[in-house]
């Protein structure tokens, strides 16, 4: 399909859509179960007399467990239309489904209905609502509901506390989660392993290993036995810090406590070793897990492949892929993404395309990363038309392009001097529900400057604030470079001086760029001042600047005092 598209697709981008409705891919088995459950529901409605609410609740629970929450909502409405009076249990199921559908507002309407019917909400009601609020990032509202729950005389249980702790940790407020743990203990509600695991995991992710290990010791001292999840969190945190000694100690302690390492434990270590180039150690871990009767899973193999790819050992990565397949472990989209990425970086695009087409043959759905990697690889080797063909294939398959996709295409259009197409695409992005970031504008401004459209680039630069964006160091550097290339040195220097005033400090690239412009225009006094300022800030002349200074020092017509000043920057 792609090969046919390659032969017919040009660079016209005006009709490229920005968003597409997402589609869910439920398994046939799940759909079949849902159909059976709905059929059972319909049979129950035809019974005379109607079954009790208990049987309807049982059916709704099974549908909710299959994650068919829209069906739960629909069937609840049908129960109402038949005059079947719900109880708190059935209304809690409905609240849960609304929360999973990201409609917490409707869930609160169900709470109002519970009160209107004269029922008493229970811990499940409040915990489910708190979970829904946390999932939507409304932590403040979740805390308010929690306080209101206590104020109304309800006593939160360990599940309620753990749900709120998890929400706090998810938004990075681990300290508040710890305070909640202390409050829980004071309120005579005994914390369990889940509560401690939630906070320990968050501390580990925040690289606060000392605090995590202290909490680990505390849970043991109060009689709570750590499980494999506890140890996996700590091992993951220690691996991220490359603290192999403590990882080994924790593994030994884990086994002593009769908590057996699982595939997650070993895969965490394999991944950590691979990321720091310790492939041999990673293989040793894989051999150990196999000896213990634990089969590596797709994530283990992916970590190994990624490790080889980081060292550009592509053949070894492919061997790992083949071993995985031969052992009956089905590759996932990330398995293919890893290999496609390394082949694209090595400019072996045909091999990357073969893997992409293989994914389609085995009905493995490429994700946005797959498409972005392939589009980037094609653009990198100058195959812009083929990249756009892949983009169209992406769209036709219902995969929604993200801002990275558009950055890649914009960059390639600009580098290939298709500025009109680039500007048209920018207008489409600006008119969509996608928020273009400063990197998007940096690409376009750089393309304009490279194409000699400095006036248009300057206008776009000046209008950034009206778009709610602030130029970063690269925006300034790109614009200064464009002005210098057009011989507008005074204006470039003015913009350079404005950087600090606007709270954006020049970097070494900015200094070297404008210093060279001064040297090339024989503005040696200004160049010397810039080079001195650059050195005072801890930057040094790069290869291009140094080469230019050496060439100027060999010029017999240059004043000796100037040569003496310039020579100091070569030391």
C-alpha positions in Angstrom: 0.0 0.0 0.0 2.8 2.4 0.9 4.9 1.6 -2.1 1.9 2.5 -4.3 1.4 5.7 -2.4 5.1 6.6 -2.8 4.8 6.7 -6.6 1.8 9.0 -6.6 2.2 11.4 -3.7 3.6 14.9 -4.0 4.5 17.5 -1.4 1.1 19.1 -1.3 0.0 19.4 2.3 -2.9 21.9 2.2 -5.5 19.1 2.8 -3.8 17.4 5.6 -6.2 16.9 8.5 -5.0 17.6 12.0 -7.2 15.4 14.2 -9.2 12.3 13.8 -11.6 10.5 16.1 -9.9 7.8 18.1 -11.1 4.3 17.7 -11.1 1.6 20.3 -9.9 -1.9 19.5 -11.7 -4.4 21.7 -11.0 -8.1 21.3 -13.6 -10.3 19.6 -13.8 -12.3 22.8 -14.7 -9.2 24.8 -17.3 -8.0 22.3 -18.8 -11.5 22.3 -19.0 -11.5 26.1 -20.6 -8.1 26.1 -23.2 -9.2 23.5 -24.1 -12.2 25.6 -24.5 -10.0 28.7 -26.8 -7.6 26.9 -28.8 -10.5 25.6 -29.2 -11.8 29.2 -30.3 -8.4 30.3 -32.9 -8.3 27.6 -34.2 -11.7 28.6 -34.5 -10.5 32.2 -36.5 -7.5 31.1 -39.0 -9.9 29.4 -39.6 -11.9 32.6 -42.8 -11.6 34.6 -42.3 -10.8 37.4 -39.0 -9.0 36.9 -36.0 -10.4 38.7 -34.8 -8.6 41.8 -32.2 -5.8 41.6 -29.6 -8.3 42.9 -29.5 -10.1 39.5 -29.4 -6.8 37.5 -26.5 -5.7 39.7 -24.7 -8.9 39.1 -25.0 -8.5 35.3 -23.9 -4.8 35.4 -20.9 -5.7 37.5 -19.8 -8.3 34.9 -20.2 -5.8 32.1 -18.2 -3.1 34.1 -15.4 -5.6 34.6 -15.2 -6.1 30.9 -14.7 -2.2 30.7 -17.8 -1.7 28.6 -18.8 1.3 30.7 -21.0 2.9 27.9 -23.1 -0.3 27.9 -23.5 0.0 31.7 -24.8 3.5 31.4 -27.1 2.5 28.6 -28.6 -0.5 30.5 -29.0 1.6 33.6 -31.1 4.1 31.6 -33.2 1.1 30.3 -33.7 -0.1 33.9 -35.1 3.3 34.8 -37.5 3.3 31.8 -38.8 -0.1 33.0 -39.4 1.3 36.5 -36.7 -0.9 38.1 -35.7 0.9 41.3 -31.9 0.9 41.8 -30.2 0.4 45.1 -26.9 2.0 46.3 -24.9 -1.0 44.8 -26.3 -0.4 41.3 -25.8 3.4 41.6 -22.2 2.8 42.7 -21.7 0.8 39.6 -23.1 3.6 37.5 -20.8 6.2 39.3 -17.8 3.9 38.6 -18.7 3.7 34.8 -19.1 7.5 34.5 -15.8 8.0 36.2 -14.1 5.6 33.7 -15.7 7.5 30.9 -14.2 10.8 32.3 -17.6 12.2 33.2 -17.2 12.8 36.9 -19.9 15.5 36.6 -22.4 12.9 35.7 -21.1 10.7 38.5 -21.9 13.5 41.0 -25.4 13.7 39.5 -25.8 10.0 40.5 -24.6 10.9 44.0 -27.4 13.5 44.2 -29.8 10.8 43.0 -28.7 8.5 45.8 -29.5 11.2 48.4 -32.8 12.1 46.7 -33.9 8.5 46.9 -33.2 8.5 50.6 -30.3 6.1 50.4 -27.1 6.5 52.3 -23.8 6.8 50.3 -21.1 4.4 51.5 -17.3 4.3 51.4 -17.5 2.7 47.9 -19.5 5.7 46.7 -17.0 8.3 48.0 -13.9 6.3 47.1 -15.1 5.8 43.5 -15.8 9.6 43.2 -12.4 10.4 44.7 -10.7 8.0 42.3 -12.5 9.7 39.4 -11.5 13.2 40.4 -7.9 12.0 40.9 -7.9 10.4 37.4 -8.9 13.7 35.9 -6.2 15.6 37.9 -8.7 17.4 40.1 -6.8 16.7 43.3 -8.1 19.8 45.1 -11.7 18.6 44.6 -10.7 15.1 45.7 -9.3 16.4 48.9 -12.3 18.6 49.4 -14.7 15.6 49.0 -12.5 13.6 51.4 -12.8 16.3 54.0 -16.5 16.6 53.4 -16.9 12.8 53.8 -15.2 12.9 57.2 -17.3 16.0 58.1 -20.5 14.1 57.4 -19.5 11.4 59.8 -18.1 8.8 57.4 -14.9 7.0 58.3 -12.7 6.5 55.3 -11.2 3.0 55.0 -7.7 2.0 53.8 -8.9 1.9 50.2 -10.1 5.5 50.3 -6.9 6.7 51.9 -4.8 4.7 49.4 -6.8 6.0 46.4 -6.2 9.6 47.5 -2.5 8.9 48.2 -2.1 7.5 44.7 -3.7 10.6 43.3 -1.4 12.9 45.2 1.7 10.9 44.2 0.6 10.9 40.5 0.7 14.7 40.5 4.1 14.7 42.3 2.8 15.8 45.7 4.4 12.9 47.6 4.9 15.0 50.8 1.1 15.5 51.0 0.6 11.7 50.5 3.0 11.1 53.5 1.0 13.5 55.6 -2.1 11.7 54.7 -0.5 8.4 55.8 0.3 10.0 59.2 -3.2 11.3 59.4 -4.5 7.8 58.6 -2.5 6.2 61.4 -3.8 8.9 63.9 -7.3 8.2 62.8 -7.1 4.6 63.8 -7.1 3.3 60.3 -4.3 0.7 59.8 -2.2 1.3 56.7 -1.6 -1.8 54.5 1.1 -2.8 52.0 -0.7 -1.0 49.1 -0.6 2.3 51.0 3.1 2.0 51.7 3.9 0.7 48.2 2.2 3.8 46.6 4.4 6.2 48.5 7.6 4.2 48.3 7.1 4.0 44.5 6.6 7.7 44.2 9.6 8.5 46.4 11.7 6.2 44.2 10.5 7.9 41.0 11.5 11.2 42.6 15.0 9.7 43.3 14.4 10.2 47.1 15.8 6.8 47.8 16.8 7.6 51.4 13.3 8.5 52.3 11.9 5.5 50.4 14.2 3.1 52.3 13.3 4.8 55.6 9.6 4.2 54.9 10.4 0.6 53.9 12.1 0.1 57.3 9.1 1.7 59.0 6.6 -0.6 57.3 8.5 -3.7 58.5 8.8 -2.3 62.0 5.0 -1.9 62.3 4.5 -5.5 61.1 3.6 -4.9 57.4 5.3 -7.4 55.2 6.8 -6.0 52.0 5.7 -7.8 48.8 7.3 -8.1 45.4 5.8 -4.7 44.4 7.6 -3.0 47.3 11.0 -4.5 46.3 10.5 -3.9 42.6 9.9 -0.2 43.3 13.1 0.1 45.4 15.2 -2.0 43.0 14.0 0.3 40.1 15.0 3.4 42.1 18.4 2.0 43.0 19.0 0.8 39.4 18.2 4.4 38.1 21.0 5.6 40.4 23.3 2.7 39.2 23.6 1.7 42.9 24.3 -2.0 42.0 25.7 -2.8 45.4 22.5 -2.0 47.2 20.5 -3.7 44.4 22.3 -6.9 45.2 21.8 -6.5 49.0 18.0 -5.9 48.4 17.7 -8.9 46.2 19.4 -11.1 48.8 17.1 -9.7 51.5 14.1 -10.2 49.3 14.9 -13.9 48.9 15.6 -14.3 52.6 12.1 -13.0 53.3 10.7 -15.6 50.9 9.6 -12.9 48.5 10.6 -14.3 45.1 11.8 -11.9 42.3 9.5 -12.0 39.3 9.8 -11.1 35.7 9.4 -7.3 36.6 12.3 -7.5 39.0 14.7 -9.0 36.5 13.4 -6.9 33.6 14.1 -3.8 35.6 17.7 -4.8 36.1 18.1 -5.8 32.5 16.8 -2.4 31.3 19.0 -0.5 33.8 22.2 -2.4 32.8 21.4 -1.9 29.1 20.9 1.8 29.5 24.4 2.2 30.9 26.0 -0.1 28.3 26.4 -3.1 30.5 25.1 -5.7 28.0 27.1 -8.6 29.4 25.6 -8.0 32.9 22.2 -7.7 31.3 22.6 -11.1 29.7 23.7 -12.6 33.0 20.5 -11.4 34.5 18.5 -13.0 31.7 20.3 -16.3 32.2 19.7 -16.2 35.9 15.9 -15.6 35.4 15.7 -18.5 33.0 17.6 -20.8 35.5 15.0 -19.8 38.1 12.2 -20.8 35.7 11.1 -17.3 34.9 10.7 -16.8 31.2 11.7 -13.4 29.8 8.7 -11.4 28.5 8.5 -8.9 25.6 9.6 -6.1 27.9 12.8 -8.0 28.8 13.6 -8.7 25.2 12.8 -5.1 24.2 15.2 -3.8 26.9 18.0 -6.1 25.5 17.3 -4.9 21.9 17.4 -1.3 23.0 20.7 -1.9 24.8 22.3 -3.3 21.6 20.8 -0.5 19.5 22.3 2.1 21.8 25.7 0.6 21.0 24.8 0.5 17.3 25.0 -3.4 17.4 22.0 -3.8 15.1 22.8 -7.4 14.1 22.8 -8.4 17.8 19.5 -6.6 18.3 17.9 -8.5 15.4 19.2 -11.8 16.9 17.4 -10.9 20.2 14.3 -10.2 18.2 14.5 -13.6 16.4 15.1 -15.4 19.7 12.0 -13.8 21.2 9.9 -14.9 18.2 11.3 -18.4 18.2 10.5 -18.8 21.9 6.9 -17.9 21.2 7.1 -14.4 22.8 5.0 -12.2 20.6 6.7 -8.9 19.7 4.7 -5.7 20.5 4.7 -2.3 18.8 7.7 -1.2 20.8 9.8 -4.2 19.7 9.3 -3.0 16.1 9.8 0.7 17.0 13.2 0.0 18.6 14.5 -1.7 15.4 12.8 0.8 13.0 14.4 3.6 15.0 18.0 2.2 14.8 17.6 1.3 11.1 16.4 4.9 10.4 19.4 6.4 12.3 21.7 4.2 10.2 19.9 5.4 7.1 18.9 1.8 6.2 15.4 3.0 5.3 14.4 0.1 3.2 15.0 -2.3 6.1 13.0 0.1 8.4 10.2 0.1 5.7 10.3 -3.7 5.6 9.7 -4.0 9.3 6.9 -1.4 9.1 5.2 -3.4 6.4 5.7 -6.6 8.4 3.8 -5.0 11.4 0.9 -4.3 9.1 1.0 -7.9 7.7 0.7 -9.4 11.3 -2.0 -6.8 12.1 0.1 -5.0 14.7 -1.1 -1.5 14.8 1.8 1.1 14.5 1.5 4.0 17.0 2.4 7.6 16.5 6.0 6.9 17.5 6.3 4.3 14.7 5.1 6.8 12.1 7.1 9.7 13.5 10.3 7.6 13.5 9.7 6.5 9.9 8.8 10.0 8.7 11.9 11.4 10.4 14.1 8.7 8.8 12.7 9.4 5.3 13.1 13.1 5.7 16.6 12.7 6.9 17.7 10.9 3.7 15.9 13.5 1.5 12.8 11.4 0.7 10.2 14.0 1.5 7.6 12.7 -0.8 7.8 9.3 0.7 7.6 10.8 4.1 4.4 12.5 3.2 3.1 9.2 1.8 3.7 7.6 5.2 1.9 10.6 6.8 -1.2 10.0 4.6 -1.1 6.3 5.4 -0.9 7.3 9.1 -4.0 9.5 8.7 -6.0 6.9 6.7 -5.3 4.3 9.5 -6.9 6.6 12.1 -3.6 7.4 13.9 -3.7 11.0 15.1 -0.5 12.9 14.2 1.0 14.9 17.2 3.0 18.1 17.3 6.2 16.1 16.8 4.9 14.7 13.5 4.2 18.3 12.2 7.6 19.5 13.5 9.4 16.8 11.5 7.4 17.6 8.3 7.8 21.4 8.8 11.6 21.0 9.3 11.9 19.0 6.1 9.8 21.4 4.1 11.9 24.3 5.3 15.2 22.6 4.6 14.1 21.7 1.1 13.0 25.3 0.5 9.3 24.5 0.3 8.5 27.7 2.3 5.1 28.3 0.9 4.0 24.7 1.8 5.6 25.2 5.2 3.7 28.4 5.9 0.4 26.8 4.7 1.0 23.9 7.1 1.8 26.3 9.9 -1.5 28.1 9.3 -3.3 24.7 9.5 -1.7 23.9 12.8 -2.5 27.3 14.2 -6.1 27.0 13.2 -6.4 23.5 14.8 -6.9 22.4 18.4 -3.2 21.7 18.6 -1.0 24.3 20.4 2.2 24.9 18.3 5.1 25.4 20.7 8.2 27.6 20.3 10.1 24.7 18.6 7.6 24.9 15.7 8.2 28.6 15.2 12.0 28.1 15.6 11.8 25.7 12.6 9.8 28.1 10.5 11.9 31.2 11.4 15.1 29.3 10.6 13.6 28.1 7.3 12.6 31.7 6.4 16.1 33.0 7.3 17.8 30.2 5.3 15.6 31.1 2.3 16.4 34.8 2.4 13.0 35.8 3.8 14.5 37.6 6.8 11.8 40.3 6.8 9.0 37.7 7.1 11.1 35.9 9.8 11.4 39.1 11.7 7.7 39.7 11.6 7.0 36.2 12.8 9.6 36.7 15.6 8.0 39.9 16.7 4.5 38.4 16.8 5.4 35.5 19.1 4.3 37.3 22.2 0.8 37.7 20.7 0.7 33.9 20.3 1.4 33.5 24.0 5.0 32.3 23.4 8.4 33.7 24.5 11.5 33.3 22.3 14.1 30.9 23.8 17.9 31.0 23.3 17.5 29.2 20.0 14.9 31.5 18.6 17.2 34.5 19.3 20.2 32.6 17.9 18.3 31.7 14.7 17.1 35.3 14.2 20.5 36.8 14.9 22.1 34.4 12.4 19.6 35.4 9.8 20.3 39.1 10.3 24.0 38.5 10.2 23.8 36.6 7.0 22.0 39.5 5.4 24.7 41.9 6.6 22.4 43.5 9.2 25.1 43.4 11.9 23.9 46.4 13.9 20.4 45.0 14.1 21.7 41.6 15.0 23.8 43.1 17.8 20.8 45.1 19.1 18.8 41.9 19.3 21.7 40.1 21.0 21.8 42.8 23.7 18.0 42.6 24.1 18.3 38.9 25.1 19.6 39.5 28.6 17.1 42.3 29.1 14.3 39.8 28.2 15.6 37.2 30.7 17.2 34.9 28.0 20.9 34.5 28.4 23.0 33.9 25.2 24.7 30.5 25.0 28.1 29.6 23.5 26.5 29.1 20.1 25.0 32.6 20.2 28.3 34.2 21.2 30.4 32.4 18.6 27.9 33.2 15.9 27.8 37.0 16.4 31.6 37.2 17.2 32.3 35.6 13.8 29.9 38.0 12.1 31.9 40.9 13.6 35.2 39.4 12.6 34.0 38.7 9.0 33.0 42.4 8.8 36.4 43.5 10.1 34.7 44.9 13.3 37.6 43.7 15.3 37.0 45.9 18.3 33.5 44.7 18.7 34.5 41.1 18.1 37.2 41.4 20.8 34.7 42.7 23.3 32.3 39.9 22.5 35.1 37.3 22.8 36.2 38.7 26.2 32.6 38.7 27.4 32.1 35.2 26.1 35.3 34.0 28.0 34.1 35.7 31.2 30.9 33.7 31.0 32.8 30.4 30.8 32.4 29.9 27.1 35.2 29.4 24.6 35.7 29.9 20.9 34.5 27.0 18.8 36.2 25.4 15.8 34.7 27.8 13.3 35.6 30.9 15.3 39.1 29.6 16.1 39.7 28.9 12.3 38.6 32.4 11.4 40.9 33.9 14.0 43.9 31.9 12.7 43.1 33.0 9.2 43.0 36.7 10.3 46.3 36.3 12.2 47.9 35.3 8.9 46.7 38.4 7.2 49.8 40.8 6.9 47.5 43.8 6.5 45.9 43.4 9.9 47.2 45.7 12.6 49.7 44.1 15.0 47.8 45.3 18.2 44.6 43.7 16.8 46.6 40.5 16.1 47.9 40.5 19.7 44.4 40.8 21.1 43.0 38.1 19.0 45.8 35.7 19.7 44.9 35.6 23.4 41.7 33.8 22.5 43.7 30.9 21.0 45.3 30.1 24.4 
